[in-house]
């Protein structure tokens, strides 16, 4: 298989790398984090101008027709810069539901707004009891004429405090943990009965607790089959896992660069500590973990073309397990090589550690996915 990038892909990567290099240094990032929304609207506009926000959408819907490789390149670059903007929430998660579940007229109405940067989306799925089980849904959706009425509570909705619209999972039938009877609904964040309480997450980003009390959703805003929405949810989450894998590689590269610079600068006994053999071995182990993760990120991007959801799910569980373990290892080793300064939030490597921890936990940690992979018969079914 040819892993070389096309000319357009190289141009995309290089253009984004230059933009982030010019405008997303660590000091600038701290300034963006202090803005009211916890991220930069100016950078969001720059992403839109560069075409990042409309990248994965079909040209017929107002996007630019990019694929999984382009998403991987963007995610890795955003990860290396430790960006705070709601790209994952809006473009990958929310946009994924529009691409795979919305009617053509809704895509035509909403995708151009996403591409311009004027529409933000968030995925409201997690509940108090659900942990990482996407099918554990207690929030209800009951039909009332041509509308649906939502009742329930969602937690840790990534960038849910600023989203213009929320993609909400709700149960239309069956028991709480049934795989059937789950619908996906697109609701206005300012709809009557919807309340949000924003908060900061451990990695410096923003999320929200969302309460739905009699929130009405029109029939045109039902995404996919209201009685069998779990396959749609799993497909979009698989795409999010692939994006997170690439982002994790970028964050690990950032931590590695910071560490190598520190090993060259910090002196002990009159010599740079990078000359100590034990630290050289640790640095080599970090490099190996990053390269293994890069291979898994590529594997994730390729696996999104798999039409069998079971096989695709196996692949994504393998990816999440490997990325999760590597993220934990790289975070621990790079922080340890820095010593005490590595755990201070005034220094960038601590933010790398926080983001890698968040990525490891999103949509299931390594242990969760290893167990799920075992239940499915392993990566390659016998």
VOLOPA-467924 format. One record per residue: x, y, z of N, C-alpha, C in turn; residue in three letters; residue number from 1. Coordinates in steps of 0.05 Angstrom, whole numbers. Layout:
REM residues N
     nc1     nc2     nc3    cac1    cac2    cac3     cc1     cc2     cc3  rest   nr
       X       Y       Z       X       Y       Z       X       Y       Z   ALA  NUM
...
END
This chain:
REM residues 382
     nc1     nc2     nc3    cac1    cac2    cac3     cc1     cc2     cc3  rest   nr
      17     -24       0       0       0       0      18      25       0   UNK    1
      10      45     -16      25      70     -18      18      89       5   UNK    2
      37      95      21      33     113      44      42     142      38   UNK    3
      51     147      13      60     174       6      36     192       4   UNK    4
      39     217      13      18     237      11      16     248     -17   UNK    5
      -8     256     -25     -11     270     -50      -1     298     -48   UNK    6
       1     312     -70      10     340     -69     -10     357     -53   UNK    7
     -36     352     -57     -56     368     -42     -54     362     -12   UNK    8
     -49     337      -5     -47     330      23     -23     342      36   UNK    9
       0     343      22      24     356      33      19     386      36   UNK   10
       5     398      17      -1     426      19     -18     432      43   UNK   11
     -38     415      47     -56     419      70     -39     417      96   UNK   12
     -23     397      99      -7     393     123      12     417     127   UNK   13
      26     425     106      45     446     109      32     473     115   UNK   14
       9     478     102      -4     504     107     -14     505     136   UNK   15
     -25     483     146     -35     483     174     -12     485     193   UNK   16
      10     471     188      33     472     205      44     500     207   UNK   17
      45     515     184      55     542     184      36     560     201   UNK   18
      10     557     197      -9     573     211      -6     569     241   UNK   19
      -5     545     250      -2     539     278      25     548     289   UNK   20
      46     545     273      72     554     282      73     584     286   UNK   21
      59     598     269      59     628     271      41     638     294   UNK   22
      19     624     299      -2     636     316     -10     619     340   UNK   23
       3     596     344      -5     579     366      18     570     384   UNK   24
      36     588     390      56     582     409      44     578     437   UNK   25
      60     568     456      49     562     482      38     587     496   UNK   26
      52     609     494      43     634     506      17     643     494   UNK   27
      15     641     467     -10     649     454     -33     630     462   UNK   28
     -27     605     465     -47     585     474     -58     593     502   UNK   29
     -40     601     520     -49     609     546     -68     633     544   UNK   30
     -63     651     526     -81     673     521    -108     664     511   UNK   31
    -108     646     492    -133     635     481    -149     622     503   UNK   32
    -136     607     521    -150     593     542    -164     612     561   UNK   33
    -153     637     563    -165     657     581    -189     672     568   UNK   34
    -194     667     543    -216     680     530    -242     669     541   UNK   35
    -265     684     539    -290     675     552    -298     647     546   UNK   36
    -294     638     521    -303     612     513    -281     591     516   UNK   37
    -258     599     525    -236     580     530    -221     572     505   UNK   38
    -225     586     483    -211     581     458    -213     606     440   UNK   39
    -201     606     417    -198     630     401    -217     630     377   UNK   40
    -235     649     376    -253     653     353    -236     662     329   UNK   41
    -215     677     334    -198     686     311    -185     662     298   UNK   42
    -175     643     314    -163     619     302    -185     602     288   UNK   43
    -209     601     299    -231     586     286    -236     598     258   UNK   44
    -236     624     256    -239     637     230    -216     630     211   UNK   45
    -192     629     222    -169     621     206    -172     592     196   UNK   46
    -182     574     213    -186     547     204    -207     546     181   UNK   47
    -227     562     184    -248     563     163    -236     574     137   UNK   48
    -219     594     139    -207     606     115    -189     585     101   UNK   49
    -176     568     117    -158     548     106    -173     524      95   UNK   50
    -199     522     101    -216     500      91    -218     477     110   UNK   51
    -208     479     134    -208     456     152    -236     448     162   UNK   52
    -253     468     165    -280     463     177    -299     449     157   UNK   53
    -294     453     132    -311     439     112    -297     416      98   UNK   54
    -274     409     108    -257     389      95    -270     362      91   UNK   55
    -283     349     111    -292     321     106    -319     320      93   UNK   56
    -332     342      87    -359     342      75    -358     340      45   UNK   57
    -378     328      33    -379     326       4    -382     353      -9   UNK   58
    -371     356     -32    -373     381     -46    -402     388     -52   UNK   59
    -418     368     -57    -446     373     -63    -461     386     -39   UNK   60
    -450     381     -15    -463     392       9    -451     418      18   UNK   61
    -430     428       3    -417     452      11    -391     449      24   UNK   62
    -379     425      23    -353     419      35    -332     417      14   UNK   63
    -309     404      21    -286     403       3    -279     375      -4   UNK   64
    -294     355       4    -290     328      -6    -266     314       5   UNK   65
    -256     321      29    -233     307      40    -241     280      52   UNK   66
    -221     264      58    -226     237      68    -212     233      95   UNK   67
    -209     207     102    -198     200     128    -169     208     130   UNK   68
    -154     207     108    -125     215     110    -123     245     116   UNK   69
    -139     261     102    -139     290     108    -146     296     136   UNK   70
    -166     282     147    -174     286     175    -151     278     193   UNK   71
    -137     256     187    -114     248     203     -93     269     204   UNK   72
     -87     281     181     -66     301     179     -73     326     196   UNK   73
     -98     334     194    -107     357     209    -106     351     239   UNK   74
    -116     328     247    -117     321     275     -89     320     287   UNK   75
     -70     309     273     -43     307     283     -31     335     287   UNK   76
     -35     353     267     -24     380     270     -37     395     292   UNK   77
     -63     393     295     -77     406     317     -68     395     344   UNK   78
     -63     369     345     -53     357     370     -25     367     378   UNK   79
      -8     369     358      19     378     365      20     406     375   UNK   80
       1     423     366      -1     451     376     -18     453     401   UNK   81
     -29     431     411     -46     430     435     -70     450     432   UNK   82
     -82     451     408    -103     470     403    -128     464     421   UNK   83
    -143     486     426    -166     485     444    -193     487     430   UNK   84
    -193     493     404    -218     498     389    -234     473     385   UNK   85
    -261     477     381    -279     454     380    -280     439     353   UNK   86
    -257     433     342    -256     420     316    -267     392     318   UNK   87
    -258     377     338    -268     349     341    -298     349     345   UNK   88
    -308     366     363    -336     366     370    -353     374     346   UNK   89
    -344     394     331    -361     405     309    -358     390     283   UNK   90
    -333     386     275    -328     375     248    -328     345     247   UNK   91
    -316     332     267    -314     303     266    -339     290     278   UNK   92
    -347     298     302    -370     286     315    -396     297     303   UNK   93
    -401     322     308    -426     333     297    -428     331     267   UNK   94
    -406     337     253    -406     335     224    -410     307     215   UNK   95
    -399     288     230    -402     260     222    -431     251     222   UNK   96
    -446     260     242    -475     254     243    -490     266     220   UNK   97
    -482     290     212    -495     303     189    -488     287     164   UNK   98
    -463     281     160    -455     267     136    -469     240     132   UNK   99
    -471     225     154    -481     198     152    -511     195     159   UNK  100
    -523     215     173    -550     211     182    -570     232     174   UNK  101
    -561     255     165    -580     277     159    -590     275     130   UNK  102
    -614     285     126    -625     286      99    -610     306      83   UNK  103
    -612     303      56    -596     320      38    -602     350      42   UNK  104
    -628     356      46    -635     384      49    -624     396      75   UNK  105
    -622     380      96    -610     390     121    -580     393     118   UNK  106
    -567     375     104    -538     378     100    -533     403      83   UNK  107
    -549     408      63    -546     432      46    -549     457      62   UNK  108
    -566     456      83    -572     480      99    -550     484     120   UNK  109
    -539     463     131    -521     465     154    -491     464     148   UNK  110
    -484     448     129    -455     444     123    -441     470     115   UNK  111
    -453     486      97    -439     511      91    -434     529     115   UNK  112
    -453     529     134    -449     545     158    -426     534     175   UNK  113
    -423     507     176    -400     496     190    -374     504     176   UNK  114
    -374     502     150    -350     508     134    -342     537     138   UNK  115
    -361     555     141    -356     583     145    -347     589     174   UNK  116
    -352     571     192    -345     575     219    -366     588     236   UNK  117
    -391     589     225    -412     603     239    -431     584     254   UNK  118
    -427     558     251    -444     538     265    -426     519     280   UNK  119
    -431     517     306    -416     498     324    -435     476     333   UNK  120
    -425     452     333    -440     428     341    -427     414     365   UNK  121
    -443     398     379    -432     382     401    -448     357     402   UNK  122
    -435     335     412    -447     309     414    -454     303     443   UNK  123
    -479     301     449    -489     296     477    -497     266     479   UNK  124
    -479     250     491    -484     222     492    -481     211     521   UNK  125
    -460     219     534    -453     207     560    -473     214     582   UNK  126
    -481     193     598    -499     197     620    -486     187     646   UNK  127
    -499     193     668    -487     187     694    -480     158     697   UNK  128
    -497     140     685    -494     112     689    -481      98     665   UNK  129
    -477     112     643    -470      98     618    -440      91     615   UNK  130
    -423     105     629    -394     102     626    -387     103     596   UNK  131
    -376      82     584    -368      83     556    -387      66     538   UNK  132
    -409      57     548    -427      40     533    -446      59     517   UNK  133
    -442      60     491    -458      78     475    -488      70     474   UNK  134
    -494      45     481    -521      36     480    -536      39     506   UNK  135
    -521      48     527    -534      53     553    -546      81     553   UNK  136
    -571      83     547    -585     109     543    -610     110     560   UNK  137
    -611     128     579    -635     132     595    -652     156     586   UNK  138
    -640     175     573    -654     198     562    -675     187     542   UNK  139
    -699     198     544    -721     188     527    -729     208     506   UNK  140
    -740     197     484    -752     213     463    -779     201     456   UNK  141
    -801     216     460    -828     207     455    -840     223     433   UNK  142
    -853     208     414    -865     221     391    -891     236     400   UNK  143
    -893     260     390    -917     277     395    -925     290     369   UNK  144
    -942     276     354    -949     286     327    -925     283     308   UNK  145
    -917     305     296    -894     305     278    -868     311     292   UNK  146
    -870     315     318    -846     322     334    -839     300     353   UNK  147
    -815     303     364    -805     286     386    -800     303     410   UNK  148
    -805     292     434    -801     307     459    -779     293     475   UNK  149
    -758     307     481    -735     296     495    -735     302     525   UNK  150
    -729     282     541    -726     285     570    -701     270     579   UNK  151
    -684     284     594    -661     270     605    -638     289     612   UNK  152
    -615     277     617    -591     293     626    -566     280     613   UNK  153
    -549     297     602    -524     289     590    -501     302     604   UNK  154
    -479     288     607    -456     298     621    -431     300     603   UNK  155
    -413     317     610    -387     321     596    -392     322     566   UNK  156
    -409     341     558    -414     345     529    -392     364     519   UNK  157
    -373     353     504    -350     368     495    -358     393     480   UNK  158
    -350     416     490    -357     442     478    -387     447     477   UNK  159
    -402     433     494    -431     436     494    -440     463     504   UNK  160
    -422     478     518    -429     504     529    -431     525     508   UNK  161
    -418     521     485    -418     541     463    -431     532     438   UNK  162
    -438     507     436    -450     496     412    -476     510     405   UNK  163
    -481     513     379    -506     524     370    -527     503     368   UNK  164
    -519     478     362    -537     455     360    -524     431     373   UNK  165
    -540     415     385    -531     390     399    -541     366     384   UNK  166
    -524     346     381    -532     320     371    -537     303     396   UNK  167
    -562     295     401    -570     281     426    -579     253     421   UNK  168
    -569     234     436    -579     207     435    -601     203     455   UNK  169
    -622     190     447    -645     186     465    -659     160     458   UNK  170
    -671     149     479    -685     123     475    -713     127     466   UNK  171
    -720     114     444    -747     115     433    -763      90     439   UNK  172
    -749      70     450    -763      45     457    -744      25     470   UNK  173
    -755       5     483    -739     -15     496    -729      -7     523   UNK  174
    -712     -24     535    -700     -19     561    -674      -3     558   UNK  175
    -664       6     581    -642      25     582    -618      15     567   UNK  176
    -611     -10     568    -587     -20     556    -591     -36     531   UNK  177
    -616     -35     520    -621     -48     494    -605     -35     472   UNK  178
    -596     -50     453    -582     -38     431    -601     -27     410   UNK  179
    -625     -37     409    -646     -26     392    -661      -4     407   UNK  180
    -676      12     392    -693      32     405    -678      57     413   UNK  181
    -656      64     399    -641      89     405    -643     107     380   UNK  182
    -650     132     385    -651     151     363    -630     173     367   UNK  183
    -625     188     345    -606     210     346    -620     235     336   UNK  184
    -619     256     352    -635     280     347    -617     305     347   UNK  185
    -622     323     328    -608     348     326    -626     370     338   UNK  186
    -617     383     359    -634     403     373    -619     429     375   UNK  187
    -635     451     374    -624     477     378    -615     480     407   UNK  188
    -591     491     412    -581     493     439    -597     514     455   UNK  189
    -612     531     442    -629     550     456    -658     543     457   UNK  190
    -664     517     451    -692     508     451    -704     510     479   UNK  191
    -730     516     481    -743     516     507    -740     489     521   UNK  192
    -733     490     546    -730     465     561    -701     455     562   UNK  193
    -683     466     546    -655     457     546    -638     477     562   UNK  194
    -625     466     582    -607     483     598    -579     471     598   UNK  195
    -559     489     600    -531     480     599    -515     492     622   UNK  196
    -497     477     634    -479     487     654    -451     480     645   UNK  197
    -436     501     636    -410     497     626    -389     493     648   UNK  198
    -367     479     641    -345     475     660    -320     469     645   UNK  199
    -297     472     658    -272     466     646    -264     437     651   UNK  200
    -251     424     632    -243     397     636    -213     396     645   UNK  201
    -204     372     652    -177     370     663    -155     378     643   UNK  202
    -161     376     617    -142     382     596    -144     411     587   UNK  203
    -159     428     601    -161     456     594    -182     463     574   UNK  204
    -198     443     565    -219     449     546    -245     454     561   UNK  205
    -267     457     545    -292     463     557    -312     441     551   UNK  206
    -331     437     570    -353     418     566    -377     429     581   UNK  207
    -399     413     580    -423     423     593    -440     399     602   UNK  208
    -455     404     623    -476     387     632    -502     397     620   UNK  209
    -517     380     606    -540     389     591    -565     375     602   UNK  210
    -585     390     608    -611     380     618    -632     385     597   UNK  211
    -648     364     591    -669     366     571    -696     361     585   UNK  212
    -713     381     585    -739     379     598    -761     387     579   UNK  213
    -771     368     565    -792     373     545    -782     388     521   UNK  214
    -758     382     512    -746     395     488    -758     382     463   UNK  215
    -769     399     446    -783     389     422    -764     390     398   UNK  216
    -765     368     382    -748     366     359    -765     359     335   UNK  217
    -762     374     313    -778     370     289    -769     344     275   UNK  218
    -787     333     259    -782     308     245    -757     311     227   UNK  219
    -753     334     215    -731     338     197    -704     337     211   UNK  220
    -704     339     238    -679     339     253    -674     312     267   UNK  221
    -688     291     258    -682     264     266    -660     254     248   UNK  222
    -638     245     259    -615     236     243    -616     205     242   UNK  223
    -619     195     218    -621     166     214    -647     155     224   UNK  224
    -647     129     230    -671     114     238    -676     119     268   UNK  225
    -698     131     276    -702     137     305    -705     112     322   UNK  226
    -710      89     309    -712      64     324    -687      47     323   UNK  227
    -668      55     307    -644      38     304    -620      57     298   UNK  228
    -614      75     316    -593      94     311    -566      86     321   UNK  229
    -564      63     335    -538      56     346    -517      51     324   UNK  230
    -523      38     302    -502      35     281    -491      62     271   UNK  231
    -508      82     269    -499     109     262    -480     120     283   UNK  232
    -488     117     309    -472     127     331    -444     114     331   UNK  233
    -444      88     327    -419      73     328    -401      81     304   UNK  234
    -413      86     282    -397      93     258    -384     120     263   UNK  235
    -398     140     274    -387     166     278    -366     165     300   UNK  236
    -371     149     321    -351     147     342    -326     133     332   UNK  237
    -328     114     314    -305     102     302    -288     123     288   UNK  238
    -301     141     274    -287     163     260    -273     181     281   UNK  239
    -287     186     303    -275     202     324    -251     189     336   UNK  240
    -252     163     340    -229     148     351    -205     150     332   UNK  241
    -210     148     306    -188     151     287    -176     179     289   UNK  242
    -193     200     291    -183     227     294    -167     231     320   UNK  243
    -177     219     342    -164     221     367    -137     207     366   UNK  244
    -135     185     352    -109     170     350     -89     188     336   UNK  245
     -97     202     315     -78     220     302     -71     244     319   UNK  246
     -91     255     333     -85     277     351     -66     268     373   UNK  247
     -69     244     384     -51     234     405     -23     233     394   UNK  248
     -19     225     369       8     224     358      20     252     358   UNK  249
       4     272     350      13     300     350      21     309     378   UNK  250
       5     303     398      11     311     425      36     297     435   UNK  251
      39     271     429      63     256     437      88     268     424   UNK  252
      86     276     399     109     289     385     116     315     399   UNK  253
      96     331     407     101     356     421     116     350     447   UNK  254
     107     330     462     120     323     488     148     314     483   UNK  255
     152     298     462     179     289     455     198     312     449   UNK  256
     189     331     433     206     354     425     213     370     450   UNK  257
     194     375     467     199     390     491     220     376     509   UNK  258
     217     350     510     235     334     527     264     334     516   UNK  259
     266     330     490     293     330     478     307     357     481   UNK  260
     291     378     478     303     405     482     312     408     512   UNK  261
     296     398     530     303     400     558     328     384     565   UNK  262
     330     360     554     353     343     559     379     355     548   UNK  263
     377     371     527     400     385     517     408     410     533   UNK  264
     387     422     545     392     447     560     399     443     589   UNK  265
     385     425     602     388     421     631     415     407     637   UNK  266
     430     419     655     456     408     662     457     398     690   UNK  267
     472     377     694     477     366     720     506     356     720   UNK  268
     521     361     742     549     354     744     565     367     721   UNK  269
     555     390     711     569     405     691     565     396     662   UNK  270
     547     376     658     542     366     631     512     364     626   UNK  271
     503     366     600     474     363     595     465     335     603   UNK  272
     441     334     616     431     309     625     425     290     602   UNK  273
     423     301     578     418     284     555     441     266     548   UNK  274
     464     271     560     488     254     556     487     229     574   UNK  275
     468     228     593     465     205     610     452     182     595   UNK  276
     464     159     596     455     136     580     427     128     587   UNK  277
     420     128     613     393     119     621     371     137     609   UNK  278
     377     164     607     357     182     595     357     178     565   UNK  279
     379     172     553     379     166     524     362     142     518   UNK  280
     364     121     535     347      98     531     318     104     534   UNK  281
     311     121     554     283     129     558     273     144     533   UNK  282
     290     162     523     282     178     499     277     160     475   UNK  283
     294     139     473     291     120     451     265     105     454   UNK  284
     258      97     478     233      83     483     209     100     476   UNK  285
     211     126     482     189     145     475     186     146     445   UNK  286
     208     148     431     207     150     402     194     125     390   UNK  287
     200     101     401     189      77     391     158      76     396   UNK  288
     150      86     419     121      86     425     107     105     406   UNK  289
     119     127     399     107     146     381     104     134     353   UNK  290
     125     121     344     124     109     317     104      87     315   UNK  291
     102      71     336      81      50     337      53      63     336   UNK  292
      50      85     350      24      99     350      18     111     323   UNK  293
      38     121     310      34     133     284      24     111     264   UNK  294
      36      88     266      27      65     249      -3      59     255   UNK  295
     -10      59     281     -38      53     288     -57      75     279   UNK  296
     -48     100     279     -65     122     269     -70     118     239   UNK  297
     -49     110     224     -53     105     196     -72      81     192   UNK  298
     -68      60     208     -86      37     207    -115      45     212   UNK  299
    -119      63     232    -146      72     238    -158      87     214   UNK  300
    -143     104     201    -153     119     178    -161     100     156   UNK  301
    -145      80     151    -151      60     130    -175      43     137   UNK  302
    -178      37     163    -199      19     172    -227      32     170   UNK  303
    -228      59     168    -254      72     165    -267      65     139   UNK  304
    -252      54     119    -264      46      94    -278      19      96   UNK  305
    -274       5     119    -286     -21     123    -317     -18     125   UNK  306
    -331     -33     108    -360     -31     108    -373     -48     129   UNK  307
    -359     -69     139    -370     -86     159    -366     -73     186   UNK  308
    -388     -65     200    -384     -50     225    -370     -67     247   UNK  309
    -373     -93     246    -360    -110     267    -330    -109     262   UNK  310
    -321    -112     237    -293    -112     231    -281     -84     237   UNK  311
    -296     -63     230    -287     -36     235    -285     -31     265   UNK  312
    -304     -42     281    -303     -39     309    -279     -53     322   UNK  313
    -273     -77     311    -249     -91     321    -224     -74     316   UNK  314
    -222     -63     293    -198     -47     286    -196     -23     305   UNK  315
    -218      -9     310    -218      15     327    -212       8     356   UNK  316
    -221     -15     365    -214     -23     392    -184     -29     394   UNK  317
    -172     -41     374    -144     -46     374    -128     -20     374   UNK  318
    -138      -1     358    -125      25     356    -127      39     383   UNK  319
    -150      40     395    -154      54     420    -137      41     443   UNK  320
    -135      15     443    -119       2     463     -90       9     461   UNK  321
     -79       8     436     -51      14     432     -45      44     438   UNK  322
     -62      61     427     -58      90     431     -60      97     460   UNK  323
     -79      85     474     -83      91     502     -59      84     519   UNK  324
     -48      60     514     -24      51     529       0      68     522   UNK  325
       3      74     496      26      91     488      24     119     499   UNK  326
       0     130     499      -4     157     510       4     158     539   UNK  327
      -5     138     554       2     138     583      32     135     586   UNK  328
      45     118     571      74     114     573      89     139     566   UNK  329
      82     152     543      97     176     535      93     198     555   UNK  330
      68     202     564      63     223     584      80     219     609   UNK  331
      80     194     619      95     189     644     125     193     640   UNK  332
     136     182     618     165     183     613     174     212     608   UNK  333
     160     227     592     169     254     586     167     272     610   UNK  334
     146     269     626     144     285     650     166     277     670   UNK  335
     171     251     672     192     242     691     219     253     683   UNK  336
     225     253     657     251     263     648     254     293     653   UNK  337
     232     307     656     233     336     663     237     340     693   UNK  338
     229     321     708     230     325     737     207     342     746   UNK  339
     211     358     768     189     373     780     175     393     761   UNK  340
     191     405     743     179     425     725     158     412     707   UNK  341
     160     386     702     142     373     684     113     371     693   UNK  342
     108     376     719      81     375     729      69     402     735   UNK  343
      83     423     727      73     450     731      58     459     707   UNK  344
      34     471     710      18     478     688      28     503     673   UNK  345
      50     515     684      63     537     670      81     527     648   UNK  346
      84     500     646     102     489     626      86     471     608   UNK  347
      93     471     582      76     458     562      73     428     565   UNK  348
      94     415     575      93     386     576      72     376     595   UNK  349
      65     391     616      43     384     633      17     384     619   UNK  350
      13     402     600     -11     404     584     -12     380     564   UNK  351
      11     372     555      12     348     538       2     323     554   UNK  352
      12     321     579       4     299     596     -27     299     600   UNK  353
     -37     323     606     -66     326     611     -82     318     586   UNK  354
     -74     327     563     -89     321     539     -87     291     532   UNK  355
     -64     279     535     -61     251     530     -79     235     548   UNK  356
     -81     243     573     -99     229     592    -127     231     584   UNK  357
    -136     255     574    -163     258     565    -169     242     540   UNK  358
    -150     241     521    -154     225     497    -156     195     504   UNK  359
    -139     186     523    -140     158     531    -167     151     543   UNK  360
    -181     170     556    -206     164     569    -230     167     550   UNK  361
    -228     183     529    -251     188     512    -259     163     497   UNK  362
    -285     156     498    -296     134     484    -284     107     492   UNK  363
    -274     106     516    -264      80     526    -234      80     529   UNK  364
    -224      72     552    -194      70     555    -184      44     544   UNK  365
    -158      40     548    -145      16     536    -157     -10     547   UNK  366
    -162     -11     573    -172     -35     585    -200     -41     574   UNK  367
    -217     -20     571    -244     -24     561    -243     -36     533   UNK  368
    -225     -25     516    -225     -35     488    -211     -62     485   UNK  369
    -192     -68     503    -180     -95     502    -202    -115     510   UNK  370
    -218    -109     529    -240    -127     537    -260    -130     514   UNK  371
    -267    -107     501    -286    -109     479    -274    -124     456   UNK  372
    -248    -121     451    -235    -136     429    -236    -166     435   UNK  373
    -231    -173     460    -231    -201     468    -259    -213     464   UNK  374
    -279    -197     472    -307    -207     469    -315    -211     440   UNK  375
    -302    -197     422    -307    -199     393    -289    -219     379   UNK  376
    -273    -233     395    -257    -254     383    -229    -246     375   UNK  377
    -220    -222     384    -194    -213     376    -194    -196     351   UNK  378
    -171    -185     344    -169    -168     321    -176    -183     295   UNK  379
    -166    -208     294    -172    -225     271    -189    -248     281   UNK  380
    -214    -249     272    -232    -269     281    -222    -297     273   UNK  381
    -225    -316     292    -217    -343     287    -234    -356     266   UNK  382
END
